[in-house]
Amino acid sequence: MSIARPEPAPTPALREIRGPSALTGDMRRFVTLTRTIAVMDFKLRFFGSVLGYLWQLMRPLMLFGVLLVVFTQIVNVSSADDFPVALLLGVVIFTFFAEATGGAVACVMVRENLVRKIHFPRLVIPMAVVVVACFNLVLNLVVVVIFALAWGIAPTWTWLGMIPLLALLVVFTSGLSMLLSALYVRYRDIQPIWEVVLQVTFYASLILIPYEAIEIKSPTLAEALLANPLAAVIQESRHLLISPSYVDAGNGMGALWRLVVPFAVLAATFALGLWFFNREAPRIAEEL
């Protein structure tokens, strides 16, 4: 006689373990953590260095020096007397963009131990990289202002327009940084791809050859380049900070309303970056 055994209870389905989201907790905690990590990284970057911040300043200045010799003494791309100031300003703005986005690509991977062990808003990681780049941008812009004053450029009220302009640049850069950092967790090819994209962007952002020189040969190409928010910011910053002889971005695109194109690209980039990072944030620890 066999004894019937009770059937085992069904095993409950394993629920997906989700980690912290991009903005876990209140906004004050997010801001505090971002500032703390950014300040710590900024200090550690120059820890033990004799010259400290001067090393950070040397990179854009050395690039500026080489480009200045090539594009004023060997290849004359602009007859404007203040082109060296415009060139330095473009190099500084692009250096910020490249430093923030390039550093953000692998930033989550670099913080792997922190991500696996501590519950905190994941968006802190790429935003701390952007904040550190902002610190360097402010210091480098001080050098640009000193150089501009030494060149004989008088300060005007239009300089205040640089504040909202740079804010837009930070928003655009933050969107890309969020997107790149989230993509890199899954696709390691993002880093070499982005290095190539940065090289192309450098030449397509009106840094070496000003808008005015391109417009003479191809007005359509000049207008198309301004659809890039980075190029629009560089062109507008030259108009505000250096001289009205540099066409403002609105007139450069043919009409003021056409500025909606770079604004739309900027807004879409930020929205896409925030959405994608927020979607991937709970699974970042698993993907790593």
N, C-alpha and C positions, 0 to 999 in steps of 0.2 A: 504493500500500500504506500503510494507516494504522497508526500506532504506538499501541498501547494505553497510555494513561496510567494510572498507579496512582491509585486512588481516595484522596482526602484522608482522613487519619485523623479519626475523629469528635472533634468538639470536646468536651472534658469539661464536664459541667454545672457552671455556676458555683455554688459553695456560698455560702450566706448568710453574710455577714460579721456576726458578733455582737460587740457591744461588751461592756464590763464589766458584771457583774451588780450587784445591789443591794449585796451584801456581799463584793465581790472582795477577796481577801487575808485576813489574820488580823484578829481582833477588836481587837487593840491598835492596829493601823494605822487602823482605822475610828474608834476612840475618839479617837485623837490628831488625826486630820484634822478630825473634827467639832468638837472643842474649839478647835483652832487657828482654823478659819474663824469659829466663833461669837464667840470673843474679838476677832478682828480686826473683824468686822462691828459688834460692840458698841462698840468704840472709835471706829471710823470714823463711826458714827452721830452722835457728839457732837464730832467733830473740828472745831476752829475755832469752836466755840460758847462764848460767854462763860458762860452759865448751865449748860451741860452737861446733866447728868441731870435737872435741874429741869424742863427742857422735857418730858421723858418723863413726869415726875410730874404736870405740869399737866393733861394730857389727862384722866386719870380723875378728878382733883380738880375740874376745871371741870364735867365731866359730873355728878359727885356733887353739886356745889353747886347746879346748876340743878334737878336732880331733888329735892334736899332741900327747896328752896323750894316747888316745885310740889306735891310729895306730902306735905308736912307743914303748909304754910301755906294752900294753895289747896284741894287735895284731900286730905283726911285719910284715908289708907288704913290707918293703924295707930295705936293709942293707946299702944303700948309706948314707954317712956321711952328705951330703947336702940335704937330703930329707925334713927336716923342711923348708928350703928355698923354695924348689919346692912345698911343700904343701901350704905355705903362698901365693906364686905366683898364684897357681891355684885357691885358695879361693878368692883372690882379683879380678881376671879376671871374675870368675863366679858371684861374687857379683855385678860387673858392669852390666853383662848381665841380671841378675835377676832384678836388680833395674830399668834398662831402660825398659825392656819389661813388667815387672809387673806394673810399674808406668804408662806405655803407654796404658794399657788395658782400663781403665776408664777415661783417661785424657780428652777426648772430652766431656764426661758427666759432669765432674767436671767444665769444662769451658762453661757450657750450657748458662749462661747469656751472656757471651761474644759472643758466636756463634750466638745467636738470635738477638743481637743488633748491632753488628759491622761488617762491610764488610772488610774482610781481608783474606789472603791465609790460608786455613784451615790446611795445612800441618805444619804450624808453631807450632801447639799444640803438636803433638807427637814428633816433632824434638826438641822442647824445653826440653822435658823430657829426651831425649837422651843426649842433651848437658849438662844438670845438672849432669847426671850420668857420663859423661866424666870428668867434674870438679872433682868429687869424685874419679874417677879412677886415674887421674894424681896425686892427693894428696896421695892416697893409694899406688901408685907405688913408691913414694918417700920413704915411710916407708919400702917397700920391698927392695929397693936399700940399705937403711941404714942397714937393717937387714942382707942383703947379704954381705955387706962390713964387718960388725961386725963378721960374720961367717967365714970370711977369704977368700971370693971369690973376686978375683982381677978383676977390670973392663977391658974389652977388646973392640976391635973395633966391635965385633959382637953385642954389645949392641945396636948399631945404627940400626940393623935390626929390632929392636922392633918397630920402627916408622911405616914402611909400614905394619907390621904385625898387629899392633893395629888399623891402618886405615881400614884394611880388617874386623877386628872385629866390628868396628863401623858401617861399611856398612851393614854387616850381621844383626847386632842388629837393625839398622834403618829400614831395610826391614820388620823384624818381628814386630817392634813397629807400623809401618804404617798399616800393615795387621791386627794386633790385635785391634788397636784403632778403625778401620773402622768396623770390625766385631762386636765389642761390642755394637755399636750403634743399631744394629739390634738384636743381640743375646746375652742376658745377661748371658747365661751359659758359655760364653767364659772365664770369670774370674775364676770360680772354676776349669774349665778344665785346664786352663793355670797354675794354682798353682800346679796341679798334674803333669803336663808336666815338670815343673821346677824341681820338686823333682826327677823325673826319669832322667832328663838331668844332674842333679848334680852327680848322681852315674855313668852315662854313659860318662862322659867327662874326664876321666883319672885324676881326682883330688885326690881321696883317694888312689886308687891303680894305680901306675904308669904303663905306657905302658910296660916297661921291665918286670914287674912281671906278667902281663897278657900274654905276648908273650911266656913265658916259658910253660904255661899250654895250651894256645890256640892261636897260631899265626893267625889263620883265624879271630877269634873274635877281636884280637888286631888291625888287619888291618881294619876290618869293623867299629870299633869305630872311627877310624881316618877319616871316611867319613863325620862325623859330623864336620862342620867348627869350632865349639867351641872347641872340643877336639883337632883338628889339631892345632889351635892357641895356646892352653895351652902346647901341646907337643913341638911345635916349639919354643915357648918362653922360655921353660926350657933349650932347646938346645942352644939358643942364649945367654941367660942371666946368666945361672948357670954353665953348663958344657957340653962339647961335648959328655960326657958319656951318656947323654940323647939322644936317637936316634932322628934324625930330622924327620919331618913328611913324607918327600919323601921316605926315606929308610924304615920308619916304615910301609908304605903301600906296600913295596916290589919293587917299581920302582918310579923314579921321575915323570914319565908321569902320574901316577895314581893320582897325586895331582889335576888332572883335575876334579876329582869327588867332593871333597869339594869345589873347586872353582865354579863348575857348580851349586852345591846346594846353595852356597852363592849368585851367580849372579841371579839364578832363584828366590830365596827368595826376594831379593831386587826389582827385576823387578815386581814380583807378588804383593808385598806390595805397590809399587808406583802406579801400574796400578789400583789396587782395591781401594785404598784410593782416587785416582783422579776420579774414576768413582762414588764413593759414596759421595764425598765432596759436590757437589751442593745440595744434598738431606739431608744432615746431620741435618739441623735445623728442617725439617719436621719430620724426624725419632725420634728426641729427644722428 
